[in-house]
Amino acid sequence: MGRFELRGDIYGKGGRVELTDGYINYTAIERTMGGRIDHSTTNLKSAMMCVLRVGAVAPGETPPSNTAINREDDEPPRINKQMRRAKLNLAVDLTIKLRSFDEPRIEDLSAVSDWVLMINPTAATKMSVGLKRKCADDPFNEPIPTPPMPITPSPISNTPTHPNQFPALSSISPDALLRGKRVVNGVDLDLQLFQGMIHDSVKYCDMHNEPLQFQYSNGKHGVRLIKLPMSKGNDGRVTPNIKKCVDEMLSVVSEDFRDDANDIVVDLLLDYLLKRNKSKLMEKLRERKMVPRVMDEYDCAALLDESCIKIWQWRKIQQCLKLFMDIPKVSVAEKHLRALGVDHGEIKHGTYYYSDPSNPSKVKEEVRYWTKDPVYEFIQTLEGLINGYSLSPLEIDYIHIVHGGDHGKNKFRFASKVILCMKNGESYSQVFGLADVACRKDHAIILDNTCMPSLVEGINTIEECDILFSYASEDDDKDTNTLILNLSPTHRHVSTFYVKPTSFLAGDLAFLAVIMGKEDFSSSWCNWCKYSKAEWQVDCDVNINDMLWDINGINFQVDCNVTHRFTDARMRGVRSSPKSLIPFSRIIFSGLHAGIGIGNRLIDHLEELIDVDVENIWHEEFQLRASKESSENDIKHFRHLKQVWTKSPDRGRLLQKKRDRIKRWMLS
């Protein structure tokens, strides 16, 4: 004990000190131990010592701090968690150090070890005075239970191991072969001794730069031990440092076989990851952008829309990527892409062959079109806005829907825009298409035979109805917090949970003229008032209500035209009844088209001024310009006729007829 700076009598005749972490004042211990502290190791008054307990305290003296005092009915005394941790760390070092004595007696070693580790009661308990008190504060602020009694080893762990099986180990330390004989607080001291010897062996090899290995008796095969560092986190989990282990494993391979070893290790790791953690492996590789990500249905839909390709073309692209780039899976299955359109309304499509009424012998124009139900699309869009942004119907200020159509680039398109405004000033909007008609000119007869009937019916239904709000039930196969919207005719329901939408119409003047019943009169008669072009340029007193058109006024004028068979200016630009029930006061004048018309006129006048007054162009050049423009228009016209004729259903019959006529002409 003197060698390890443990002062005291083993057999309990005086005070004694055990080890733990803490700064202890030498003077206090000297008073307790009767001046038996050796200061030869240090000249400091206080230094780092390890004290667990004081066996006896002189009468009238105070024990040093960070100690626990024995009492007769409590042996060993309570210790805090820091002390207990110090004991466990001390067990292995103490056993190894005690065995470093020359020919120690087993009973002496056991007595010192048991005394330091507080395994057995000692005679000091009879000499202890007063009650047990704990001078050090428990950093965990919880009661520390009394350490358990020695554990009785199980028959299996107590099975003796023959020394001849492990001659080298038994010659150095026979106790390292034992298991379960000395257990303190659940810790096998012999196992700790065995692990301590392993630690010293590894440390020794590192110090001398020697590999930790051994060979079998045949001298051809052996084992090289590779370190796998283990670290314990604050949460108690033990994490292996696999990267360090793999690096060390590759480092032991000689340079001649380094490439082969790398291939073997990579193959083994990949096989393991693919068999055990394939999904996690692919996820990590995608995060590092080493393998392509599988496109979902929304990615595919965006790609198809942006690149304007068909679904069959997308299939060909996937086949090429799989064949030439070895990509096993490009996107999700096609059924997921088609499922995006499940909740959308029915799309009606067809073909109409238009014949010019002024020239019946002219080849018919093939008109392709598609259209959707305005009511269904309006409800679906509004539900998406309200449920998507978690809006409350009670906070809705108004709901507007604007319908509009326009013709351009040989197509007539019809779309609607929903505008949802809340009472706090926030607004939400979304545009959705309703019809598409491929035609050279948006004549009323073409629109009436393609998209206009269903569009007009839906627009009028929205105008006449209220939006009723209700929450989904369990039978609706939706979340019960989801709002469901329905349209109900105004004044025909008793629900108090509704909003009246306001409809508007917009578009170019030609389209608005068709909707308002004034087809082909937009260039000579005003759509909103009863003046002609010549009249409203001179006198336009539209403040008088009788001068503004409304639905009833148009219907009255239609009756007059039919009754009196008006075909001249007395028709006042009215040809038929309005197609829509939306009041004319909510039909938006197209400022863009009016501005374009005014701008074109200004540019034409500017060009005329430059030609006549600035450049003084000759009359012959004007004729050449006009001839060139006329020829270009004729070429465009004939190209369109050819296209119409090619797409005509009678093109085969007409082509054969034309060939026969040419043959007869040549023979004659």
C-alpha positions as CSV (number, residue, x, y, z in Angstrom):
1,M,0.0,0.0,0.0
2,G,2.9,2.3,0.6
3,R,4.0,1.8,-2.9
4,F,0.7,3.0,-4.2
5,E,0.5,5.8,-1.6
6,L,-2.3,4.0,0.3
7,R,-1.7,4.8,4.0
8,G,-3.4,2.8,6.7
9,D,-3.6,-0.6,8.5
10,I,-5.1,-3.4,6.4
11,Y,-6.6,-5.1,9.5
12,G,-8.5,-2.0,10.7
13,K,-6.3,-0.9,13.6
14,G,-6.2,2.7,12.4
15,G,-7.8,5.0,9.8
16,R,-7.5,4.3,6.2
17,V,-8.2,6.0,2.9
18,E,-9.5,4.7,-0.5
19,L,-9.1,6.2,-3.9
20,T,-11.5,8.3,-6.0
21,D,-11.3,11.5,-8.1
22,G,-11.2,14.8,-6.2
23,Y,-8.9,17.5,-4.8
24,I,-8.1,16.6,-1.2
25,N,-6.2,18.8,1.2
26,Y,-3.3,16.9,2.7
27,T,-3.5,18.7,6.0
28,A,-7.1,17.4,6.6
29,I,-6.0,13.9,5.9
30,E,-3.0,14.2,8.2
31,R,-5.3,15.1,11.0
32,T,-7.5,12.2,10.3
33,M,-4.7,9.7,9.8
34,G,-2.6,10.8,12.7
35,G,0.1,12.4,10.7
36,R,0.9,9.3,8.6
37,I,0.8,11.0,5.2
38,D,4.0,10.9,3.2
39,H,4.8,14.2,1.4
40,S,7.8,12.8,-0.4
41,T,5.9,12.5,-3.7
42,T,5.1,16.2,-3.9
43,N,5.8,19.5,-2.2
44,L,2.3,20.9,-2.9
45,K,-0.2,21.4,0.0
46,S,-3.0,20.1,-2.2
47,A,-2.8,17.8,-5.2
48,M,-4.9,15.4,-7.1
49,M,-5.7,12.4,-4.8
50,C,-8.3,9.7,-4.9
51,V,-10.3,9.3,-1.7
52,L,-13.4,7.2,-1.2
53,R,-13.8,6.7,2.5
54,V,-12.1,7.2,5.9
55,G,-12.4,4.2,8.1
56,A,-11.9,6.1,11.5
57,V,-12.1,9.7,12.5
58,A,-10.3,10.9,15.6
59,P,-12.6,12.3,18.4
60,G,-13.4,15.9,17.8
61,E,-11.8,16.0,14.3
62,T,-13.6,16.7,11.0
63,P,-13.1,14.3,8.1
64,P,-11.7,15.7,4.8
65,S,-14.1,16.7,2.0
66,N,-15.3,14.3,-0.7
67,T,-15.3,11.4,1.7
68,A,-17.8,9.0,3.1
69,I,-17.7,7.7,6.7
70,N,-18.5,4.2,7.7
71,R,-21.1,3.4,10.3
72,E,-21.7,0.1,12.1
73,D,-24.9,-0.8,10.2
74,D,-23.9,0.4,6.7
75,E,-20.8,-1.1,5.2
76,P,-19.6,-0.1,2.7
77,P,-20.8,3.5,2.8
78,R,-22.8,5.2,0.1
79,I,-20.9,6.7,-2.8
80,N,-21.9,9.0,-5.6
81,K,-21.7,8.1,-9.3
82,Q,-18.4,9.7,-9.9
83,M,-16.9,7.6,-7.1
84,R,-18.4,4.4,-8.5
85,R,-17.0,5.2,-11.9
86,A,-13.6,5.7,-10.4
87,K,-13.9,2.3,-8.7
88,L,-14.6,0.5,-11.9
89,N,-11.6,2.1,-13.6
90,L,-9.5,1.4,-10.6
91,A,-10.2,-2.4,-10.5
92,V,-8.1,-3.4,-13.5
93,D,-5.2,-1.2,-12.8
94,L,-5.1,-2.2,-9.1
95,T,-5.1,-5.9,-9.9
96,I,-2.3,-5.5,-12.5
97,K,-0.2,-3.3,-10.2
98,L,-0.5,-5.6,-7.2
99,R,0.6,-8.5,-9.3
100,S,3.8,-6.7,-10.1
101,F,5.2,-7.4,-6.6
102,D,7.7,-10.2,-6.3
103,E,6.0,-13.4,-5.0
104,P,3.0,-11.7,-3.4
105,R,0.8,-13.7,-1.0
106,I,-2.6,-14.4,-2.4
107,E,-4.3,-13.4,0.9
108,D,-2.4,-10.1,1.0
109,L,-3.5,-9.3,-2.6
110,S,-7.1,-10.2,-1.9
111,A,-7.1,-8.2,1.4
112,V,-5.8,-5.0,-0.3
113,S,-8.0,-5.4,-3.4
114,D,-11.1,-6.1,-1.3
115,W,-10.3,-3.2,1.0
116,V,-9.8,-0.7,-1.7
117,L,-12.8,-1.8,-3.7
118,M,-15.0,-2.1,-0.5
119,I,-16.0,-5.6,-1.1
120,N,-15.9,-7.1,2.4
121,P,-16.7,-5.4,5.8
122,T,-13.6,-4.6,7.8
123,A,-13.0,-4.1,11.5
124,A,-13.1,-0.3,10.9
125,T,-16.8,-0.4,11.1
126,K,-16.7,-1.1,14.8
127,M,-14.4,2.0,15.3
128,S,-16.5,4.4,13.3
129,V,-18.3,7.1,15.3
130,G,-21.3,9.2,14.6
131,L,-23.7,8.9,11.8
132,K,-22.7,8.5,8.1
133,R,-22.7,11.8,6.4
134,K,-21.8,12.6,2.8
135,C,-19.7,15.8,2.4
136,A,-19.6,15.8,-1.4
137,D,-22.5,16.9,-3.5
138,D,-24.0,14.4,-5.9
139,P,-23.8,16.1,-9.4
140,F,-26.8,14.0,-10.6
141,N,-29.0,15.1,-7.6
142,E,-30.5,11.7,-7.0
143,P,-30.2,9.1,-4.3
144,I,-27.3,6.6,-4.8
145,P,-28.3,3.0,-4.0
146,T,-26.0,0.9,-1.9
147,P,-23.6,-1.2,-4.1
148,P,-24.8,-4.7,-4.6
149,M,-23.2,-7.7,-2.9
150,P,-20.7,-9.9,-4.8
151,I,-22.4,-11.8,-7.6
152,T,-22.3,-15.6,-7.5
153,P,-20.8,-16.8,-10.8
154,S,-22.8,-19.1,-13.0
155,P,-21.7,-22.7,-13.5
156,I,-20.9,-22.0,-17.1
157,S,-18.7,-19.0,-16.4
158,N,-17.1,-20.8,-13.5
159,T,-16.0,-23.8,-15.7
160,P,-12.2,-24.1,-15.3
161,T,-10.1,-23.7,-18.4
162,H,-7.1,-26.1,-18.7
163,P,-3.8,-24.2,-18.8
164,N,-2.5,-26.4,-21.6
165,Q,-5.1,-25.0,-24.0
166,F,-3.6,-21.5,-23.6
167,P,0.0,-22.1,-22.5
168,A,1.3,-18.6,-23.3
169,L,-1.5,-16.8,-21.6
170,S,-1.5,-19.1,-18.5
171,S,2.2,-18.6,-18.1
172,I,1.8,-14.8,-17.9
173,S,-1.4,-14.6,-15.9
174,P,-3.4,-17.7,-14.9
175,D,-6.2,-15.5,-13.5
176,A,-6.9,-14.1,-17.0
177,L,-8.3,-17.5,-17.9
178,L,-10.9,-17.4,-15.1
179,R,-14.4,-16.0,-15.5
180,G,-16.9,-15.2,-12.8
181,K,-14.8,-15.8,-9.8
182,R,-14.3,-12.1,-8.8
183,V,-17.2,-9.9,-9.7
184,V,-17.7,-6.5,-8.2
185,N,-20.8,-4.5,-8.9
186,G,-21.4,-6.6,-12.0
187,V,-17.9,-6.2,-13.3
188,D,-15.7,-9.4,-13.8
189,L,-12.3,-8.4,-12.6
190,D,-10.6,-11.3,-14.4
191,L,-12.2,-10.3,-17.6
192,Q,-11.1,-6.7,-17.0
193,L,-7.5,-8.1,-16.5
194,F,-7.7,-10.0,-19.7
195,Q,-8.9,-6.9,-21.7
196,G,-6.1,-4.9,-20.0
197,M,-3.5,-7.3,-21.3
198,I,-5.0,-7.0,-24.8
199,H,-4.8,-3.2,-24.5
200,D,-1.2,-3.3,-23.5
201,S,-0.4,-5.7,-26.3
202,V,-1.9,-3.3,-28.9
203,K,-0.2,-0.3,-27.3
204,Y,3.1,-2.1,-27.3
205,C,2.8,-3.1,-31.0
206,D,1.9,0.5,-31.9
207,M,4.9,1.8,-30.0
208,H,7.3,-0.4,-31.8
209,N,5.5,-0.2,-35.2
210,E,4.9,-3.9,-35.2
211,P,1.8,-5.6,-36.7
212,L,-0.5,-7.4,-34.3
213,Q,-0.5,-10.8,-35.8
214,F,0.3,-14.5,-35.3
215,Q,0.9,-17.5,-37.5
216,Y,-0.4,-21.1,-37.2
217,S,1.9,-24.0,-36.6
218,N,2.1,-24.9,-40.3
219,G,3.8,-21.5,-40.9
220,K,1.8,-20.8,-44.0
221,H,-1.3,-19.2,-42.6
222,G,-1.9,-16.6,-39.9
223,V,-4.1,-13.9,-38.7
224,R,-3.6,-10.2,-38.8
225,L,-5.7,-8.3,-36.3
226,I,-7.2,-5.0,-37.5
227,K,-8.4,-2.4,-35.1
228,L,-12.1,-1.4,-35.2
229,P,-12.3,1.8,-33.0
230,M,-15.4,2.1,-30.9
231,S,-16.7,5.3,-29.4
232,K,-19.5,5.8,-26.9
233,G,-21.7,8.8,-27.3
234,N,-23.5,10.8,-24.7
235,D,-26.7,8.8,-25.4
236,G,-24.9,5.6,-24.4
237,R,-24.8,4.2,-28.0
238,V,-21.5,2.6,-29.1
239,T,-20.6,3.5,-32.6
240,P,-17.9,1.7,-34.6
241,N,-15.5,3.7,-36.8
242,I,-15.8,1.5,-39.9
243,K,-14.0,4.0,-42.1
244,K,-10.8,3.8,-40.0
245,C,-11.0,0.0,-40.0
246,V,-11.3,-0.2,-43.8
247,D,-8.5,2.2,-44.3
248,E,-6.2,0.2,-42.0
249,M,-7.3,-3.1,-43.7
250,L,-6.2,-1.7,-47.1
251,S,-3.0,-0.3,-45.7
252,V,-1.7,-3.7,-44.7
253,V,-1.9,-4.9,-48.3
254,S,1.4,-4.6,-50.2
255,E,1.7,-2.2,-53.1
256,D,1.8,-5.1,-55.6
257,F,-1.6,-6.3,-54.7
258,R,-3.2,-3.0,-53.8
259,D,-5.4,-2.8,-56.9
260,D,-6.7,-6.3,-56.5
261,A,-7.4,-5.8,-52.9
262,N,-9.3,-2.6,-53.7
263,D,-11.4,-4.4,-56.2
264,I,-12.2,-7.2,-53.7
265,V,-13.1,-4.8,-51.0
266,V,-15.3,-2.7,-53.3
267,D,-17.1,-5.8,-54.6
268,L,-17.7,-7.1,-51.1
269,L,-19.0,-3.8,-49.8
270,L,-21.3,-3.4,-52.8
271,D,-22.6,-7.0,-52.5
272,Y,-23.3,-6.4,-48.8
273,L,-25.1,-3.1,-49.3
274,L,-27.1,-4.3,-52.3
275,K,-28.3,-7.3,-50.3
276,R,-28.9,-5.8,-46.9
277,N,-29.5,-2.0,-47.5
278,K,-30.3,-1.5,-51.2
279,S,-32.9,1.3,-50.6
280,K,-30.6,3.2,-48.3
281,L,-27.6,2.8,-50.7
282,M,-29.6,4.2,-53.6
283,E,-30.9,7.1,-51.5
284,K,-27.3,8.1,-50.5
285,L,-26.1,7.8,-54.1
286,R,-28.9,10.0,-55.4
287,E,-28.1,12.6,-52.7
288,R,-24.5,12.7,-54.0
289,K,-25.8,12.8,-57.6
290,M,-23.9,9.6,-58.5
291,V,-27.0,7.9,-59.9
292,P,-30.0,9.5,-61.6
293,R,-33.2,10.1,-59.6
294,V,-36.3,8.3,-60.8
295,M,-38.7,10.9,-62.2
296,D,-42.1,10.9,-60.5
297,E,-45.4,11.5,-62.3
298,Y,-45.2,15.3,-61.9
299,D,-41.7,15.4,-63.4
300,C,-42.9,13.4,-66.4
301,A,-46.0,15.6,-66.8
302,A,-43.9,18.8,-66.8
303,L,-41.4,17.3,-69.3
304,L,-44.2,16.2,-71.7
305,D,-45.9,19.6,-71.5
306,E,-42.7,21.7,-71.9
307,S,-41.3,19.6,-74.8
308,C,-44.7,19.2,-76.5
309,I,-44.2,15.4,-77.0
310,K,-46.8,12.6,-76.8
311,I,-46.9,9.7,-74.4
312,W,-45.7,7.2,-77.1
313,Q,-42.7,9.4,-77.8
314,W,-41.9,9.4,-74.1
315,R,-41.9,5.6,-74.2
316,K,-39.4,5.6,-77.0
317,I,-37.1,8.0,-75.1
318,Q,-37.2,5.8,-72.0
319,Q,-36.3,2.8,-74.1
320,C,-33.3,4.6,-75.6
321,L,-32.1,5.7,-72.1
322,K,-32.3,2.2,-70.8
323,L,-30.5,0.7,-73.8
324,F,-27.7,3.2,-74.4
325,M,-27.1,4.6,-70.9
326,D,-27.8,1.4,-68.8
327,I,-30.4,3.3,-66.7
328,P,-32.6,0.6,-65.3
329,K,-35.6,2.9,-64.4
330,V,-36.1,6.4,-65.8
331,S,-39.5,7.2,-64.3
332,V,-42.5,5.8,-62.5
333,A,-44.9,3.5,-64.3
334,E,-47.2,5.1,-66.9
335,K,-50.3,4.3,-64.8
336,H,-49.1,6.9,-62.2
337,L,-48.9,9.5,-64.9
338,R,-52.3,8.7,-66.2
339,A,-53.7,8.9,-62.7
340,L,-53.1,12.6,-62.6
341,G,-56.1,13.1,-64.9
342,V,-58.5,11.0,-62.9
343,D,-60.1,13.9,-61.0
344,H,-60.5,16.0,-64.1
345,G,-63.7,16.3,-65.9
346,E,-64.6,14.7,-69.2
347,I,-62.9,16.1,-72.3
348,K,-65.1,16.1,-75.4
349,H,-63.5,16.2,-78.7
350,G,-64.4,15.8,-82.4
351,T,-64.1,17.0,-85.9
352,Y,-66.3,19.3,-87.8
353,Y,-66.2,20.0,-91.6
354,Y,-67.0,23.6,-92.3
355,S,-68.4,24.6,-95.6
356,D,-68.4,28.3,-96.6
357,P,-72.1,29.4,-97.1
358,S,-71.1,31.9,-99.7
359,N,-69.2,29.3,-101.8
360,P,-70.8,25.8,-101.3
361,S,-68.6,24.2,-104.0
362,K,-65.5,25.2,-102.0
363,V,-63.6,22.3,-100.3
364,K,-64.7,21.8,-96.7
365,E,-62.4,22.8,-94.0
366,E,-61.5,20.2,-91.4
367,V,-61.9,21.7,-87.9
368,R,-60.7,19.7,-84.9
369,Y,-61.7,20.7,-81.4
370,W,-61.9,19.7,-77.7
371,T,-63.9,21.2,-74.9
372,K,-64.5,20.7,-71.1
373,D,-67.4,21.3,-68.8
374,P,-67.1,24.9,-67.3
375,V,-69.1,24.0,-64.2
376,Y,-67.0,21.0,-63.2
377,E,-63.7,22.8,-63.9
378,F,-64.9,25.9,-61.9
379,I,-65.9,23.8,-58.9
380,Q,-62.7,21.8,-59.0
381,T,-60.5,24.8,-59.3
382,L,-62.2,26.7,-56.5
383,E,-62.1,23.6,-54.2
384,G,-58.3,23.3,-54.9
385,L,-57.8,27.0,-53.9
386,I,-59.8,26.9,-50.7
387,N,-58.6,23.5,-49.5
388,G,-55.1,24.0,-50.7
389,Y,-54.6,27.3,-48.9
390,S,-56.8,26.2,-45.9
391,L,-59.2,29.1,-46.4
392,S,-62.3,29.6,-44.4
393,P,-65.5,30.3,-46.4
394,L,-66.7,32.7,-43.7
395,E,-63.7,34.9,-44.5
396,I,-64.4,35.1,-48.3
397,D,-65.2,38.6,-49.5
398,Y,-66.1,37.7,-53.1
399,I,-65.6,35.2,-55.9
400,H,-65.2,36.4,-59.5
401,I,-64.9,34.3,-62.6
402,V,-63.9,35.8,-66.0
403,H,-64.6,33.9,-69.2
404,G,-62.7,34.9,-72.3
405,G,-62.1,33.7,-75.9
406,D,-59.8,34.8,-78.7
407,H,-58.6,33.7,-82.1
408,G,-55.0,33.6,-83.2
409,K,-52.5,31.5,-85.1
410,N,-55.3,29.5,-86.7
411,K,-56.9,28.5,-83.4
412,F,-59.7,29.7,-81.2
413,R,-59.1,29.3,-77.5
414,F,-61.5,29.7,-74.6
415,A,-60.3,29.9,-71.0
416,S,-61.6,31.1,-67.6
417,K,-59.9,32.7,-64.6
418,V,-61.1,32.4,-61.0
419,I,-60.4,35.2,-58.6
420,L,-60.9,34.6,-54.9
421,C,-60.6,37.6,-52.6
422,M,-60.6,37.4,-48.7
423,K,-61.8,40.0,-46.3
424,N,-58.3,40.7,-45.2
425,G,-57.3,41.8,-48.7
426,E,-55.5,38.6,-49.8
427,S,-56.4,37.3,-53.2
428,Y,-55.9,34.0,-55.0
429,S,-56.4,33.2,-58.7
430,Q,-56.0,30.4,-61.2
431,V,-56.5,30.1,-64.9
432,F,-57.9,27.0,-66.6
433,G,-58.6,26.2,-70.3
434,L,-62.0,25.1,-71.5
435,A,-61.9,24.8,-75.2
436,D,-59.6,24.7,-78.2
437,V,-60.8,24.9,-81.9
438,A,-58.3,24.6,-84.8
439,C,-59.9,26.8,-87.5
440,R,-58.8,29.5,-89.9
441,K,-61.5,31.9,-88.8
442,D,-63.7,31.8,-85.8
443,H,-67.0,32.0,-87.7
444,A,-70.2,31.7,-85.6
445,I,-71.3,28.7,-87.5
446,I,-68.0,26.9,-86.6
447,L,-68.3,27.8,-82.9
448,D,-71.9,26.8,-82.8
449,N,-71.1,23.3,-84.2
450,T,-68.1,22.7,-82.0
451,C,-67.5,24.2,-78.5
452,M,-70.1,26.9,-78.0
453,P,-73.2,24.9,-76.9
454,S,-71.4,23.3,-73.9
455,L,-69.6,26.5,-73.0
456,V,-72.7,28.6,-73.1
457,E,-74.6,26.1,-71.0
458,G,-71.9,26.0,-68.3
459,I,-71.4,29.8,-68.3
460,N,-75.2,30.4,-67.8
461,T,-75.3,27.8,-65.0
462,I,-72.6,29.5,-63.1
463,E,-74.3,32.9,-63.6
464,E,-77.7,31.6,-62.2
465,C,-76.4,29.6,-59.2
466,D,-74.9,30.0,-55.8
467,I,-71.9,28.2,-54.4
468,L,-72.9,26.0,-51.4
469,F,-70.2,24.9,-48.9
470,S,-70.3,21.7,-46.9
471,Y,-67.7,19.4,-45.2
472,A,-66.9,16.0,-46.5
473,S,-68.4,13.0,-44.7
474,E,-66.9,9.6,-44.2
475,D,-68.8,8.3,-47.2
476,D,-67.1,10.8,-49.5
477,D,-63.7,9.0,-49.2
478,K,-62.1,12.3,-48.2
479,D,-60.8,14.0,-45.0
480,T,-63.7,15.2,-42.9
481,N,-62.0,18.7,-42.8
482,T,-62.2,19.0,-46.6
483,L,-64.7,21.4,-48.0
484,I,-67.0,20.3,-50.8
485,L,-68.5,22.8,-53.2
486,N,-71.8,22.5,-55.1
487,L,-73.8,24.8,-57.3
488,S,-77.5,25.4,-56.6
489,P,-79.9,27.7,-58.4
490,T,-80.2,31.0,-56.6
491,H,-83.3,31.4,-54.3
492,R,-83.9,27.6,-54.5
493,H,-82.0,26.5,-51.4
494,V,-82.2,27.2,-47.7
495,S,-78.5,26.9,-46.9
496,T,-76.9,29.9,-45.2
497,F,-73.4,28.7,-46.0
498,Y,-73.1,30.0,-49.6
499,V,-71.4,32.6,-51.8
500,K,-72.8,34.2,-55.0
501,P,-70.1,34.2,-57.7
502,T,-69.9,37.1,-60.1
503,S,-69.3,36.3,-63.8
504,F,-67.6,38.5,-66.4
505,L,-67.0,38.1,-70.2
506,A,-63.9,39.2,-72.0
507,G,-62.3,38.7,-75.4
508,D,-61.8,40.2,-78.8
509,L,-64.6,42.3,-80.4
510,A,-65.5,39.6,-82.9
511,F,-66.0,37.0,-80.2
512,L,-67.9,39.4,-78.0
513,A,-70.1,40.3,-81.0
514,V,-71.0,36.6,-81.4
515,I,-71.8,36.2,-77.7
516,M,-74.0,39.4,-77.7
517,G,-75.9,38.4,-80.9
518,K,-74.2,41.0,-83.1
519,E,-72.1,38.7,-85.4
520,D,-70.3,40.4,-88.3
521,F,-71.3,43.9,-87.1
522,S,-68.4,44.7,-84.8
523,S,-66.7,46.8,-87.5
524,S,-69.8,48.9,-88.3
525,W,-71.9,48.9,-85.2
526,C,-71.0,49.4,-81.5
527,N,-71.4,46.4,-79.3
528,W,-72.6,48.4,-76.3
529,C,-74.7,51.2,-77.7
530,K,-77.2,51.6,-80.5
531,Y,-75.1,53.9,-82.6
532,S,-73.5,53.0,-85.9
533,K,-69.9,53.8,-86.7
534,A,-70.8,57.0,-88.4
535,E,-73.2,58.1,-85.7
536,W,-71.0,57.6,-82.6
537,Q,-68.1,59.4,-84.3
538,V,-70.3,62.5,-84.5
539,D,-72.7,62.3,-81.6
540,C,-72.4,59.7,-78.9
541,D,-74.7,60.6,-76.0
542,V,-74.6,57.3,-74.2
543,N,-75.7,58.8,-70.9
544,I,-79.3,58.1,-72.0
545,N,-80.2,54.6,-70.8
546,D,-82.2,53.9,-73.9
547,M,-79.1,54.2,-76.0
548,L,-77.3,51.2,-74.2
549,W,-77.9,47.7,-75.2
550,D,-79.0,45.0,-72.7
551,I,-80.3,41.5,-73.1
552,N,-83.9,42.5,-73.2
553,G,-83.2,45.2,-75.8
554,I,-81.3,42.8,-78.1
555,N,-84.2,40.3,-77.8
556,F,-86.7,43.0,-78.7
557,Q,-84.6,44.1,-81.7
558,V,-84.5,40.5,-82.9
559,D,-88.2,40.2,-82.8
560,C,-88.5,43.4,-84.8
561,N,-86.1,42.2,-87.4
562,V,-88.0,38.9,-87.8
563,T,-91.4,40.5,-87.8
564,H,-90.6,43.3,-90.2
565,R,-87.9,41.3,-92.1
566,F,-85.3,44.0,-91.7
567,T,-82.1,43.4,-93.8
568,D,-80.7,46.9,-93.8
569,A,-79.5,49.5,-91.2
570,R,-82.8,49.1,-89.4
571,M,-81.4,45.9,-87.9
572,R,-79.1,48.2,-85.9
573,G,-76.4,45.6,-86.0
574,V,-78.4,42.8,-84.3
575,R,-78.5,39.4,-85.9
576,S,-79.6,36.9,-83.1
577,S,-80.4,36.7,-79.4
578,P,-77.5,36.8,-76.9
579,K,-76.0,33.5,-76.1
580,S,-75.0,34.4,-72.5
581,L,-77.1,35.5,-69.6
582,I,-74.3,37.6,-68.2
583,P,-75.4,41.3,-68.2
584,F,-73.8,43.6,-70.8
585,S,-72.6,45.8,-67.9
586,R,-70.2,42.9,-67.0
587,I,-68.8,42.4,-70.5
588,I,-65.3,43.8,-70.4
589,F,-64.2,46.0,-73.4
590,S,-61.0,44.8,-74.9
591,G,-58.6,47.7,-74.5
592,L,-55.7,45.7,-75.9
593,H,-57.5,45.1,-79.3
594,A,-58.7,48.7,-79.4
595,G,-55.1,49.9,-78.8
596,I,-53.8,47.6,-81.5
597,G,-56.2,48.9,-84.0
598,I,-55.4,52.5,-83.2
599,G,-51.6,51.8,-83.3
600,N,-51.9,50.1,-86.7
601,R,-53.7,53.2,-88.1
602,L,-51.1,55.5,-86.7
603,I,-48.3,53.4,-88.2
604,D,-50.0,53.3,-91.6
605,H,-50.4,57.1,-91.6
606,L,-46.7,57.6,-90.6
607,E,-45.5,55.3,-93.4
608,E,-47.7,57.2,-95.9
609,L,-46.2,60.5,-94.7
610,I,-42.7,59.2,-95.1
611,D,-43.3,57.8,-98.5
612,V,-45.0,60.9,-99.9
613,D,-43.5,63.9,-98.2
614,V,-40.0,62.6,-97.1
615,E,-38.8,60.1,-99.6
616,N,-41.0,61.2,-102.5
617,I,-41.5,57.7,-103.9
618,W,-42.5,57.3,-107.5
619,H,-45.9,56.0,-108.5
620,E,-44.4,52.9,-110.1
621,E,-42.8,51.9,-106.8
622,F,-46.2,52.1,-105.1
623,Q,-47.6,49.8,-107.7
624,L,-44.8,47.3,-107.2
625,R,-45.3,47.3,-103.5
626,A,-49.0,46.7,-103.8
627,S,-48.5,44.0,-106.3
628,K,-45.9,42.2,-104.1
629,E,-48.3,42.4,-101.1
630,S,-51.1,41.1,-103.1
631,S,-49.0,38.2,-104.4
632,E,-47.9,37.2,-100.9
633,N,-51.5,37.2,-99.7
634,D,-52.5,35.1,-102.7
635,I,-49.7,32.6,-101.9
636,K,-50.9,32.3,-98.3
637,H,-54.5,31.9,-99.5
638,F,-53.6,29.1,-101.9
639,R,-51.5,27.3,-99.4
640,H,-54.4,27.4,-97.0
641,L,-56.7,26.0,-99.7
642,K,-54.2,23.3,-100.4
643,Q,-54.0,22.4,-96.7
644,V,-57.8,22.4,-96.5
645,W,-58.1,20.3,-99.6
646,T,-55.5,17.8,-98.4
647,K,-57.3,17.3,-95.1
648,S,-60.8,17.1,-96.7
649,P,-62.6,13.8,-96.5
650,D,-63.3,14.0,-100.3
651,R,-59.7,14.6,-101.2
652,G,-59.3,11.1,-102.8
653,R,-62.4,11.4,-105.0
654,L,-61.5,15.0,-106.0
655,L,-57.9,14.0,-106.8
656,Q,-59.0,11.2,-109.1
657,K,-61.5,13.4,-110.7
658,K,-58.8,16.0,-111.4
659,R,-56.5,13.4,-112.9
660,D,-59.1,12.1,-115.2
661,R,-59.8,15.6,-116.4
662,I,-56.1,16.2,-117.1
663,K,-55.9,12.9,-119.1
664,R,-58.9,13.8,-121.2
665,W,-57.4,17.2,-121.9
666,M,-54.1,15.7,-123.0
667,L,-55.7,13.1,-125.3
668,S,-57.8,15.7,-127.0
